[in-house]
Amino acid sequence: MMKNIGLWIDHKKAVIVIQNEQGEDIQKIESGVGRHIPYRGASRPKSPYSAQYQQADDQLDNKFSEQLKKFYDKVIAQIRAAEAVFIFGPGEAKGELEKRIAHEKIKVPIVGVETIDKMTDRQIATKVRKYFQ
C-alpha cells in the first residue's frame, strides 16, 4: 500500500498528512513543550560565573530536550511506515527530527525538507498534495 506522508513540524506540534488509496488522513501531535525561555534572572550576580544559574539553565534544557525527544519519537512512530516523507516547517524542529531519525538508525524515506512559515491545516494538506502530485 503506497503511503506518502507530509509532515509540518515545529517545537509545539506536528501535523501529519497521510495519503493513501483511500484518500487523506490528517493527524496532529502536540509536543507539550512550553516556550523555551532560558532562565535568566534580572538580578543575576555580577560574578562571571554563577553555579546556581547554570544549573537552572541545564535543568530547563534537559526537561525541554526530554519532552522534544518524546515528541519526535511519537512523530517517527507515525511516519516510519511511509513510502515517502516530505518534511517542512519554520524552525529547527525539522533538522532535529532528521538527526533523531539518523541517530536511531530508523529507515524513514525522507524525500524533501523545506523551510516554510506557519500554515493552516488546510494549507498544509494542499502543500502535501501538490508536492506528491
N, CA and C atoms as an extended XYZ file, in Angstrom:
399
Properties=species:S:1:pos:R:3:atomname:S:1:resname:S:1:resid:I:1 pbc="F F F"
N         0.843       -1.195        0.000 N   MET     1
C         0.000        0.000        0.000 CA  MET     1
C         0.884        1.252        0.000 C   MET     1
N         0.710        2.078       -0.978 N   MET     2
C         1.532        3.280       -1.117 CA  MET     2
C         1.094        4.338       -0.113 C   MET     2
N         2.033        4.805        0.675 N   LYS     3
C         1.709        5.860        1.627 CA  LYS     3
C         2.708        6.990        1.514 C   LYS     3
N         2.211        8.147        1.101 N   ASN     4
C         3.036        9.341        1.122 CA  ASN     4
C         2.651       10.134        2.361 C   ASN     4
N         3.658       10.676        3.026 N   ILE     5
C         3.374       11.457        4.224 CA  ILE     5
C         4.025       12.824        4.123 C   ILE     5
N         3.226       13.835        4.394 N   GLY     6
C         3.746       15.189        4.516 CA  GLY     6
C         3.703       15.545        5.986 C   GLY     6
N         4.766       16.145        6.469 N   LEU     7
C         4.868       16.442        7.894 CA  LEU     7
C         5.267       17.898        8.084 C   LEU     7
N         4.349       18.676        8.659 N   TRP     8
C         4.688       20.049        9.045 CA  TRP     8
C         5.027       19.996       10.521 C   TRP     8
N         6.179       20.526       10.890 N   ILE     9
C         6.594       20.384       12.286 CA  ILE     9
C         7.287       21.633       12.806 C   ILE     9
N         6.947       21.979       14.048 N   ASP    10
C         7.764       22.932       14.809 CA  ASP    10
C         7.870       22.367       16.228 C   ASP    10
N         8.379       23.156       17.163 N   HIS    11
C         8.570       22.614       18.508 CA  HIS    11
C         7.263       22.409       19.271 C   HIS    11
N         6.176       23.000       18.791 N   LYS    12
C         4.908       22.892       19.509 CA  LYS    12
C         4.052       21.731       19.041 C   LYS    12
N         4.052       21.508       17.727 N   LYS    13
C         3.185       20.448       17.216 CA  LYS    13
C         3.660       19.931       15.867 C   LYS    13
N         3.121       18.768       15.530 N   ALA    14
C         3.348       18.193       14.213 CA  ALA    14
C         1.994       17.951       13.580 C   ALA    14
N         1.883       18.302       12.307 N   VAL    15
C         0.686       17.991       11.542 CA  VAL    15
C         1.115       16.991       10.476 C   VAL    15
N         0.535       15.802       10.545 N   ILE    16
C         0.931       14.708        9.667 CA  ILE    16
C        -0.188       14.449        8.667 C   ILE    16
N         0.118       14.596        7.395 N   VAL    17
C        -0.860       14.340        6.340 CA  VAL    17
C        -0.478       13.020        5.677 C   VAL    17
N        -1.347       12.032        5.841 N   ILE    18
C        -1.081       10.703        5.303 CA  ILE    18
C        -1.945       10.492        4.068 C   ILE    18
N        -1.301       10.239        2.945 N   GLN    19
C        -2.037        9.978        1.706 CA  GLN    19
C        -1.941        8.498        1.380 C   GLN    19
N        -3.109        7.897        1.119 N   ASN    20
C        -3.095        6.519        0.636 CA  ASN    20
C        -4.244        6.347       -0.339 C   ASN    20
N        -4.510        5.114       -0.762 N   GLU    21
C        -5.561        4.888       -1.761 CA  GLU    21
C        -6.913        5.430       -1.297 C   GLU    21
N        -7.186        5.329       -0.034 N   GLN    22
C        -8.496        5.754        0.495 CA  GLN    22
C        -8.637        7.277        0.533 C   GLN    22
N        -7.532        7.973        0.364 N   GLY    23
C        -7.627        9.425        0.442 CA  GLY    23
C        -6.585        9.980        1.383 C   GLY    23
N        -7.050       10.788        2.303 N   GLU    24
C        -6.112       11.584        3.092 CA  GLU    24
C        -6.533       11.582        4.551 C   GLU    24
N        -5.566       11.474        5.406 N   ASP    25
C        -5.836       11.459        6.832 CA  ASP    25
C        -4.900       12.471        7.483 C   ASP    25
N        -5.455       13.331        8.312 N   ILE    26
C        -4.603       14.316        8.991 CA  ILE    26
C        -4.554       13.997       10.477 C   ILE    26
N        -3.348       13.880       10.996 N   GLN    27
C        -3.171       13.629       12.425 CA  GLN    27
C        -2.325       14.731       13.011 C   GLN    27
N        -2.619       15.032       14.289 N   LYS    28
C        -1.822       16.059       14.962 CA  LYS    28
C        -1.204       15.490       16.222 C   LYS    28
N         0.007       15.889       16.459 N   ILE    29
C         0.680       15.509       17.696 CA  ILE    29
C         1.164       16.791       18.358 C   ILE    29
N         0.720       17.006       19.583 N   GLU    30
C         1.182       18.173       20.343 CA  GLU    30
C         2.450       17.765       21.098 C   GLU    30
N         3.403       18.662       21.179 N   SER    31
C         4.660       18.307       21.846 CA  SER    31
C         4.546       18.456       23.361 C   SER    31
N         3.659       19.332       23.816 N   GLY    32
C         3.568       19.597       25.248 CA  GLY    32
C         4.735       20.438       25.756 C   GLY    32
N         5.565       20.883       24.835 N   VAL    33
C         6.712       21.704       25.223 CA  VAL    33
C         6.273       23.162       25.291 C   VAL    33
N         6.564       23.805       26.404 N   GLY    34
C         6.245       25.223       26.519 CA  GLY    34
C         7.249       26.030       25.725 C   GLY    34
N         7.027       27.311       25.683 N   ARG    35
C         8.015       28.171       25.036 CA  ARG    35
C         9.336       28.014       25.770 C   ARG    35
N        10.393       27.869       25.019 N   HIS    36
C        11.694       27.648       25.635 CA  HIS    36
C        12.313       28.990       25.997 C   HIS    36
N        12.109       29.388       27.251 N   ILE    37
C        12.674       30.660       27.692 CA  ILE    37
C        13.812       30.349       28.641 C   ILE    37
N        15.005       30.680       28.237 N   PRO    38
C        16.124       30.391       29.135 CA  PRO    38
C        15.934       31.125       30.457 C   PRO    38
N        16.353       30.490       31.518 N   TYR    39
C        16.194       31.062       32.851 CA  TYR    39
C        17.264       32.117       33.049 C   TYR    39
N        16.874       33.345       32.907 N   ARG    40
C        17.856       34.420       33.079 CA  ARG    40
C        17.237       35.461       34.001 C   ARG    40
N        17.630       35.443       35.238 N   GLY    41
C        17.068       36.402       36.183 CA  GLY    41
C        17.664       37.768       35.962 C   GLY    41
N        16.880       38.798       36.217 N   ALA    42
C        17.384       40.163       36.073 CA  ALA    42
C        18.400       40.451       37.179 C   ALA    42
N        18.200       39.782       38.300 N   SER    43
C        19.084       40.018       39.450 CA  SER    43
C        20.290       39.087       39.403 C   SER    43
N        20.767       38.861       38.238 N   ARG    44
C        21.909       37.962       38.076 CA  ARG    44
C        23.142       38.529       38.778 C   ARG    44
N        23.816       37.682       39.509 N   PRO    45
C        25.006       38.193       40.222 CA  PRO    45
C        26.055       38.695       39.229 C   PRO    45
N        26.857       39.622       39.709 N   LYS    46
C        27.856       40.225       38.830 CA  LYS    46
C        29.061       39.309       38.634 C   LYS    46
N        29.126       38.251       39.422 N   SER    47
C        30.267       37.344       39.267 CA  SER    47
C        30.209       36.710       37.874 C   SER    47
N        31.361       36.435       37.286 N   PRO    48
C        31.387       35.943       35.907 CA  PRO    48
C        30.677       34.591       35.769 C   PRO    48
N        30.611       33.824       36.831 N   TYR    49
C        30.004       32.512       36.711 CA  TYR    49
C        29.221       32.202       37.973 C   TYR    49
N        27.970       31.869       37.820 N   SER    50
C        27.181       31.514       38.983 CA  SER    50
C        26.600       30.119       38.792 C   SER    50
N        27.022       29.216       39.649 N   ALA    51
C        26.649       27.805       39.505 CA  ALA    51
C        25.133       27.616       39.548 C   ALA    51
N        24.461       28.367       40.409 N   GLN    52
C        23.024       28.108       40.561 CA  GLN    52
C        22.257       28.486       39.294 C   GLN    52
N        22.676       29.552       38.627 N   TYR    53
C        22.005       29.928       37.375 CA  TYR    53
C        22.266       28.878       36.312 C   TYR    53
N        23.526       28.469       36.250 N   GLN    54
C        23.937       27.478       35.266 CA  GLN    54
C        23.100       26.216       35.444 C   GLN    54
N        22.917       25.812       36.691 N   GLN    55
C        22.187       24.587       36.985 CA  GLN    55
C        20.725       24.711       36.555 C   GLN    55
N        20.118       25.844       36.844 N   ALA    56
C        18.722       26.057       36.467 CA  ALA    56
C        18.589       26.005       34.943 C   ALA    56
N        19.541       26.614       34.260 N   ASP    57
C        19.567       26.583       32.796 CA  ASP    57
C        19.615       25.145       32.289 C   ASP    57
N        20.545       24.367       32.861 N   ASP    58
C        20.726       22.984       32.433 CA  ASP    58
C        19.477       22.159       32.680 C   ASP    58
N        18.847       22.361       33.844 N   GLN    59
C        17.638       21.601       34.160 CA  GLN    59
C        16.532       21.910       33.165 C   GLN    59
N        16.375       23.196       32.851 N   LEU    60
C        15.359       23.586       31.868 CA  LEU    60
C        15.673       22.973       30.505 C   LEU    60
N        16.939       23.046       30.103 N   ASP    61
C        17.343       22.489       28.819 CA  ASP    61
C        17.072       20.989       28.774 C   ASP    61
N        17.379       20.293       29.876 N   ASN    62
C        17.165       18.853       29.925 CA  ASN    62
C        15.692       18.511       29.812 C   ASN    62
N        14.854       19.250       30.546 N   LYS    63
C        13.414       18.999       30.516 CA  LYS    63
C        12.898       19.241       29.097 C   LYS    63
N        13.361       20.334       28.506 N   PHE    64
C        12.969       20.714       27.150 CA  PHE    64
C        13.363       19.617       26.170 C   PHE    64
N        14.616       19.165       26.237 N   SER    65
C        15.048       18.174       25.257 CA  SER    65
C        14.423       16.806       25.514 C   SER    65
N        14.132       16.473       26.770 N   GLU    66
C        13.434       15.213       27.057 CA  GLU    66
C        12.046       15.221       26.428 C   GLU    66
N        11.332       16.330       26.610 N   GLN    67
C         9.989       16.440       26.041 CA  GLN    67
C        10.047       16.378       24.524 C   GLN    67
N        11.041       17.052       23.953 N   LEU    68
C        11.186       17.041       22.499 CA  LEU    68
C        11.480       15.635       21.981 C   LEU    68
N        12.340       14.901       22.704 N   LYS    69
C        12.660       13.535       22.296 CA  LYS    69
C        11.401       12.687       22.233 C   LYS    69
N        10.581       12.784       23.281 N   LYS    70
C         9.330       12.003       23.322 CA  LYS    70
C         8.434       12.401       22.152 C   LYS    70
N         8.377       13.694       21.911 N   PHE    71
C         7.567       14.241       20.814 CA  PHE    71
C         8.053       13.684       19.472 C   PHE    71
N         9.367       13.772       19.233 N   TYR    72
C         9.929       13.278       17.972 CA  TYR    72
C         9.691       11.775       17.829 C   TYR    72
N         9.798       11.043       18.929 N   ASP    73
C         9.571        9.599       18.868 CA  ASP    73
C         8.133        9.275       18.459 C   ASP    73
N         7.191       10.059       18.976 N   LYS    74
C         5.783        9.859       18.593 CA  LYS    74
C         5.599       10.136       17.107 C   LYS    74
N         6.249       11.202       16.640 N   VAL    75
C         6.153       11.572       15.222 CA  VAL    75
C         6.755       10.459       14.360 C   VAL    75
N         7.936        9.984       14.756 N   ILE    76
C         8.622        8.937       13.999 CA  ILE    76
C         7.750        7.679       13.923 C   ILE    76
N         7.084        7.346       15.020 N   ALA    77
C         6.211        6.167       15.046 CA  ALA    77
C         5.116        6.289       13.985 C   ALA    77
N         4.655        7.525       13.754 N   GLN    78
C         3.586        7.748       12.774 CA  GLN    78
C         4.088        7.713       11.327 C   GLN    78
N         5.363        8.043       11.117 N   ILE    79
C         5.834        8.180        9.729 CA  ILE    79
C         6.704        7.024        9.258 C   ILE    79
N         7.024        6.093       10.141 N   ARG    80
C         8.027        5.086        9.760 CA  ARG    80
C         7.516        4.100        8.717 C   ARG    80
N         6.198        3.963        8.559 N   ALA    81
C         5.673        3.015        7.566 CA  ALA    81
C         5.507        3.646        6.181 C   ALA    81
N         5.907        4.895        6.060 N   ALA    82
C         5.676        5.625        4.806 CA  ALA    82
C         6.600        5.149        3.687 C   ALA    82
N         6.126        5.353        2.464 N   GLU    83
C         6.966        5.116        1.284 CA  GLU    83
C         7.834        6.346        1.025 C   GLU    83
N         7.285        7.509        1.340 N   ALA    84
C         7.994        8.763        1.104 CA  ALA    84
C         7.517        9.783        2.125 C   ALA    84
N         8.462       10.540        2.679 N   VAL    85
C         8.121       11.556        3.674 CA  VAL    85
C         8.689       12.903        3.250 C   VAL    85
N         7.810       13.884        3.234 N   PHE    86
C         8.204       15.265        2.942 CA  PHE    86
C         8.047       16.061        4.236 C   PHE    86
N         9.138       16.652        4.720 N   ILE    87
C         9.126       17.360        5.994 CA  ILE    87
C         9.257       18.856        5.737 C   ILE    87
N         8.391       19.642        6.360 N   PHE    88
C         8.506       21.092        6.221 CA  PHE    88
C         8.035       21.783        7.488 C   PHE    88
N         8.446       23.039        7.653 N   GLY    89
C         8.103       23.786        8.852 CA  GLY    89
C         9.046       24.960        9.023 C   GLY    89
N         8.790       25.788       10.025 N   PRO    90
C         9.503       27.062       10.139 CA  PRO    90
C        10.885       27.001       10.779 C   PRO    90
N        11.074       26.199       11.790 N   GLY    91
C        12.285       26.368       12.595 CA  GLY    91
C        13.239       25.204       12.596 C   GLY    91
N        13.798       24.925       13.759 N   GLU    92
C        14.858       23.918       13.888 CA  GLU    92
C        14.313       22.505       14.005 C   GLU    92
N        13.038       22.380       14.264 N   ALA    93
C        12.476       21.053       14.557 CA  ALA    93
C        12.723       20.055       13.429 C   ALA    93
N        12.666       20.535       12.168 N   LYS    94
C        12.872       19.647       11.019 CA  LYS    94
C        14.228       18.957       11.106 C   LYS    94
N        15.251       19.756       11.307 N   GLY    95
C        16.612       19.225       11.364 CA  GLY    95
C        16.817       18.332       12.578 C   GLY    95
N        16.214       18.717       13.702 N   GLU    96
C        16.341       17.910       14.911 CA  GLU    96
C        15.678       16.553       14.708 C   GLU    96
N        14.525       16.567       14.044 N   LEU    97
C        13.834       15.307       13.769 CA  LEU    97
C        14.683       14.434       12.848 C   LEU    97
N        15.252       15.040       11.819 N   GLU    98
C        16.131       14.297       10.902 CA  GLU    98
C        17.297       13.667       11.657 C   GLU    98
N        17.904       14.445       12.561 N   LYS    99
C        19.029       13.939       13.351 CA  LYS    99
C        18.593       12.761       14.210 C   LYS    99
N        17.411       12.903       14.788 N   ARG   100
C        16.892       11.846       15.665 CA  ARG   100
C        16.667       10.564       14.859 C   ARG   100
N        16.122       10.708       13.675 N   ILE   101
C        15.881        9.553       12.802 CA  ILE   101
C        17.215        8.882       12.458 C   ILE   101
N        18.208        9.696       12.129 N   ALA   102
C        19.531        9.165       11.787 CA  ALA   102
C        20.158        8.491       13.002 C   ALA   102
N        20.046        9.163       14.155 N   HIS   103
C        20.637        8.676       15.407 CA  HIS   103
C        20.045        7.321       15.790 C   HIS   103
N        18.740        7.180       15.628 N   GLU   104
C        18.066        5.927       15.992 CA  GLU   104
C        18.169        4.895       14.868 C   GLU   104
N        18.839        5.275       13.772 N   LYS   105
C        19.004        4.403       12.607 CA  LYS   105
C        17.670        3.856       12.099 C   LYS   105
N        16.678        4.717       12.069 N   ILE   106
C        15.354        4.333       11.583 CA  ILE   106
C        15.299        4.622       10.091 C   ILE   106
N        14.788        3.679        9.346 N   LYS   107
C        14.692        3.874        7.901 CA  LYS   107
C        13.419        4.659        7.582 C   LYS   107
N        13.562        5.957        7.452 N   VAL   108
C        12.439        6.787        7.031 CA  VAL   108
C        12.836        7.429        5.712 C   VAL   108
N        12.083        7.153        4.650 N   PRO   109
C        12.445        7.670        3.336 CA  PRO   109
C        12.090        9.144        3.173 C   PRO   109
N        12.981       10.023        3.637 N   ILE   110
C        12.739       11.464        3.532 CA  ILE   110
C        13.082       11.917        2.116 C   ILE   110
N        12.077       12.445        1.419 N   VAL   111
C        12.286       12.829        0.022 CA  VAL   111
C        12.499       14.331       -0.146 C   VAL   111
N        12.195       15.080        0.903 N   GLY   112
C        12.388       16.522        0.800 CA  GLY   112
C        12.238       17.187        2.151 C   GLY   112
N        12.961       18.287        2.329 N   VAL   113
C        12.854       19.087        3.549 CA  VAL   113
C        12.817       20.538        3.114 C   VAL   113
N        11.855       21.273        3.641 N   GLU   114
C        11.686       22.650        3.200 CA  GLU   114
C        11.370       23.555        4.394 C   GLU   114
N        11.962       24.739        4.380 N   THR   115
C        11.651       25.712        5.430 CA  THR   115
C        10.472       26.543        4.975 C   THR   115
N         9.472       26.589        5.808 N   ILE   116
C         8.244       27.284        5.435 CA  ILE   116
C         7.576       27.817        6.689 C   ILE   116
N         6.909       28.944        6.575 N   ASP   117
C         6.299       29.569        7.747 CA  ASP   117
C         5.059       28.838        8.247 C   ASP   117
N         4.479       29.421        9.272 N   LYS   118
C         3.226       28.886        9.830 CA  LYS   118
C         2.175       28.747        8.730 C   LYS   118
N         1.414       27.670        8.799 N   MET   119
C         0.365       27.421        7.817 CA  MET   119
C        -0.858       26.859        8.534 C   MET   119
N        -2.007       27.035        7.927 N   THR   120
C        -3.211       26.399        8.456 CA  THR   120
C        -3.174       24.926        8.048 C   THR   120
N        -4.005       24.111        8.699 N   ASP   121
C        -4.047       22.690        8.357 CA  ASP   121
C        -4.415       22.498        6.890 C   ASP   121
N        -5.325       23.324        6.405 N   ARG   122
C        -5.751       23.212        5.008 CA  ARG   122
C        -4.585       23.515        4.068 C   ARG   122
N        -3.820       24.570        4.397 N   GLN   123
C        -2.652       24.915        3.570 CA  GLN   123
C        -1.620       23.785        3.600 C   GLN   123
N        -1.461       23.195        4.773 N   ILE   124
C        -0.516       22.087        4.921 CA  ILE   124
C        -0.938       20.927        4.016 C   ILE   124
N        -2.215       20.558        4.080 N   ALA   125
C        -2.730       19.438        3.283 CA  ALA   125
C        -2.568       19.719        1.789 C   ALA   125
N        -2.859       20.959        1.387 N   THR   126
C        -2.730       21.348       -0.023 CA  THR   126
C        -1.277       21.246       -0.475 C   THR   126
N        -0.366       21.727        0.372 N   LYS   127
C         1.063       21.695        0.040 CA  LYS   127
C         1.527       20.247       -0.158 C   LYS   127
N         1.082       19.371        0.713 N   VAL   128
C         1.469       17.961        0.629 CA  VAL   128
C         0.917       17.345       -0.662 C   VAL   128
N        -0.340       17.651       -0.961 N   ARG   129
C        -0.972       17.137       -2.176 CA  ARG   129
C        -0.166       17.559       -3.410 C   ARG   129
N         0.160       18.851       -3.461 N   LYS   130
C         0.906       19.383       -4.619 CA  LYS   130
C         2.288       18.731       -4.697 C   LYS   130
N         2.920       18.569       -3.532 N   TYR   131
C         4.271       18.023       -3.516 CA  TYR   131
C         4.314       16.624       -4.122 C   TYR   131
N         3.303       15.825       -3.789 N   PHE   132
C         3.330       14.422       -4.226 CA  PHE   132
C         2.595       14.179       -5.554 C   PHE   132
N         2.095       15.229       -6.186 N   GLN   133
C         1.408       15.036       -7.464 CA  GLN   133
C         2.365       14.604       -8.557 C   GLN   133
